[in-house]
C-alpha cells in the first residue's frame, strides 16, 4: 500500500524525484521562464532556433499553466555542441 496519503507527501515525493533527475544530468544548462502563452511559445521557438535539438539536446523539461494565461516552463540544453 502507498504511504503517501496527503498532498504534502505527494509534493515531497515529486520534489525528490525532480532533484534526483537533475543530479543524473548535471551537465545540462536550465533556464526557467514565466510568460504569457504567446510569448512563451515565441521564447521556446527562439530557444530551439538558437540551440538546435540535434546539437544541444534542447528540450522543454517541464511546464505548467499559471493563473492569467501564463505558462511557466524550463528549457534544458547542453552547454556546447562539440
ChimeraX commands (.cxc) that place a marker at each C-alpha (Angstrom):
marker #1 position 0.00,0.00,0.00 radius 0.5
marker #1 position 1.18,3.51,-0.76 radius 0.5
marker #1 position 2.48,5.53,2.21 radius 0.5
marker #1 position 1.72,8.85,0.52 radius 0.5
marker #1 position -1.74,9.91,1.63 radius 0.5
marker #1 position -1.57,13.67,1.98 radius 0.5
marker #1 position -0.89,16.28,-0.73 radius 0.5
marker #1 position 2.25,17.35,1.15 radius 0.5
marker #1 position 3.57,13.77,0.92 radius 0.5
marker #1 position 2.97,13.73,-2.81 radius 0.5
marker #1 position 4.66,17.11,-3.25 radius 0.5
marker #1 position 7.67,15.93,-1.25 radius 0.5
marker #1 position 7.95,12.76,-3.33 radius 0.5
marker #1 position 7.71,14.70,-6.61 radius 0.5
marker #1 position 10.33,17.23,-5.47 radius 0.5
marker #1 position 12.69,14.40,-4.53 radius 0.5
marker #1 position 12.19,12.79,-7.94 radius 0.5
marker #1 position 12.96,16.08,-9.72 radius 0.5
marker #1 position 16.09,16.58,-7.63 radius 0.5
marker #1 position 17.26,13.06,-8.48 radius 0.5
marker #1 position 16.71,13.69,-12.20 radius 0.5
marker #1 position 18.76,16.87,-12.06 radius 0.5
marker #1 position 21.60,15.09,-10.27 radius 0.5
marker #1 position 21.74,12.50,-13.04 radius 0.5
marker #1 position 22.28,15.21,-15.66 radius 0.5
marker #1 position 24.40,17.93,-14.05 radius 0.5
marker #1 position 25.98,18.92,-17.36 radius 0.5
marker #1 position 22.72,20.39,-18.67 radius 0.5
marker #1 position 22.01,24.11,-18.53 radius 0.5
marker #1 position 18.49,25.05,-17.47 radius 0.5
marker #1 position 16.53,28.26,-17.80 radius 0.5
marker #1 position 13.06,28.81,-16.38 radius 0.5
marker #1 position 10.61,31.34,-17.81 radius 0.5
marker #1 position 7.11,32.50,-16.79 radius 0.5
marker #1 position 5.48,34.31,-19.70 radius 0.5
marker #1 position 2.09,34.91,-21.28 radius 0.5
marker #1 position 1.10,32.00,-23.53 radius 0.5
marker #1 position 2.05,33.54,-26.90 radius 0.5
marker #1 position 5.32,34.98,-25.55 radius 0.5
marker #1 position 6.15,31.56,-24.08 radius 0.5
marker #1 position 5.67,29.93,-27.49 radius 0.5
marker #1 position 7.88,32.56,-29.12 radius 0.5
marker #1 position 10.58,32.12,-26.45 radius 0.5
marker #1 position 10.59,28.34,-26.88 radius 0.5
marker #1 position 10.89,28.70,-30.68 radius 0.5
marker #1 position 13.73,31.18,-30.22 radius 0.5
marker #1 position 15.49,28.80,-27.83 radius 0.5
marker #1 position 15.21,25.89,-30.30 radius 0.5
marker #1 position 16.50,28.12,-33.12 radius 0.5
marker #1 position 19.45,29.33,-31.08 radius 0.5
marker #1 position 20.26,25.90,-29.62 radius 0.5
marker #1 position 19.15,23.23,-32.15 radius 0.5
marker #1 position 17.94,19.98,-30.62 radius 0.5
marker #1 position 20.29,17.85,-32.73 radius 0.5
marker #1 position 23.40,19.65,-31.47 radius 0.5
marker #1 position 22.44,20.71,-27.93 radius 0.5
marker #1 position 19.83,18.08,-26.98 radius 0.5
marker #1 position 17.49,21.01,-26.27 radius 0.5
marker #1 position 14.08,20.20,-24.81 radius 0.5
marker #1 position 11.30,21.62,-22.70 radius 0.5
marker #1 position 11.97,19.82,-19.44 radius 0.5
marker #1 position 8.76,20.81,-17.66 radius 0.5
marker #1 position 5.90,23.26,-17.95 radius 0.5
marker #1 position 2.73,24.29,-16.15 radius 0.5
marker #1 position -0.12,26.76,-16.55 radius 0.5
marker #1 position -0.26,29.69,-14.15 radius 0.5
marker #1 position -3.23,31.96,-13.45 radius 0.5
marker #1 position -3.80,34.70,-16.01 radius 0.5
marker #1 position -3.00,32.50,-19.04 radius 0.5
marker #1 position 0.71,32.44,-18.20 radius 0.5
marker #1 position 3.00,29.48,-18.79 radius 0.5
marker #1 position 5.98,28.59,-16.63 radius 0.5
marker #1 position 8.47,26.32,-18.38 radius 0.5
marker #1 position 12.03,25.10,-18.03 radius 0.5
marker #1 position 14.26,24.70,-21.07 radius 0.5
marker #1 position 17.20,22.31,-20.88 radius 0.5
marker #1 position 20.26,22.13,-23.17 radius 0.5
marker #1 position 23.88,21.07,-23.25 radius 0.5
marker #1 position 26.34,23.93,-22.68 radius 0.5
marker #1 position 28.08,23.45,-26.04 radius 0.5
marker #1 position 27.81,21.50,-29.24 radius 0.5
marker #1 position 31.05,19.59,-29.80 radius 0.5
marker link #1:1,2 radius 0.2
marker link #1:2,3 radius 0.2
marker link #1:3,4 radius 0.2
marker link #1:4,5 radius 0.2
marker link #1:5,6 radius 0.2
marker link #1:6,7 radius 0.2
marker link #1:7,8 radius 0.2
marker link #1:8,9 radius 0.2
marker link #1:9,10 radius 0.2
marker link #1:10,11 radius 0.2
marker link #1:11,12 radius 0.2
marker link #1:12,13 radius 0.2
marker link #1:13,14 radius 0.2
marker link #1:14,15 radius 0.2
marker link #1:15,16 radius 0.2
marker link #1:16,17 radius 0.2
marker link #1:17,18 radius 0.2
marker link #1:18,19 radius 0.2
marker link #1:19,20 radius 0.2
marker link #1:20,21 radius 0.2
marker link #1:21,22 radius 0.2
marker link #1:22,23 radius 0.2
marker link #1:23,24 radius 0.2
marker link #1:24,25 radius 0.2
marker link #1:25,26 radius 0.2
marker link #1:26,27 radius 0.2
marker link #1:27,28 radius 0.2
marker link #1:28,29 radius 0.2
marker link #1:29,30 radius 0.2
marker link #1:30,31 radius 0.2
marker link #1:31,32 radius 0.2
marker link #1:32,33 radius 0.2
marker link #1:33,34 radius 0.2
marker link #1:34,35 radius 0.2
marker link #1:35,36 radius 0.2
marker link #1:36,37 radius 0.2
marker link #1:37,38 radius 0.2
marker link #1:38,39 radius 0.2
marker link #1:39,40 radius 0.2
marker link #1:40,41 radius 0.2
marker link #1:41,42 radius 0.2
marker link #1:42,43 radius 0.2
marker link #1:43,44 radius 0.2
marker link #1:44,45 radius 0.2
marker link #1:45,46 radius 0.2
marker link #1:46,47 radius 0.2
marker link #1:47,48 radius 0.2
marker link #1:48,49 radius 0.2
marker link #1:49,50 radius 0.2
marker link #1:50,51 radius 0.2
marker link #1:51,52 radius 0.2
marker link #1:52,53 radius 0.2
marker link #1:53,54 radius 0.2
marker link #1:54,55 radius 0.2
marker link #1:55,56 radius 0.2
marker link #1:56,57 radius 0.2
marker link #1:57,58 radius 0.2
marker link #1:58,59 radius 0.2
marker link #1:59,60 radius 0.2
marker link #1:60,61 radius 0.2
marker link #1:61,62 radius 0.2
marker link #1:62,63 radius 0.2
marker link #1:63,64 radius 0.2
marker link #1:64,65 radius 0.2
marker link #1:65,66 radius 0.2
marker link #1:66,67 radius 0.2
marker link #1:67,68 radius 0.2
marker link #1:68,69 radius 0.2
marker link #1:69,70 radius 0.2
marker link #1:70,71 radius 0.2
marker link #1:71,72 radius 0.2
marker link #1:72,73 radius 0.2
marker link #1:73,74 radius 0.2
marker link #1:74,75 radius 0.2
marker link #1:75,76 radius 0.2
marker link #1:76,77 radius 0.2
marker link #1:77,78 radius 0.2
marker link #1:78,79 radius 0.2
marker link #1:79,80 radius 0.2
marker link #1:80,81 radius 0.2
marker link #1:81,82 radius 0.2
view
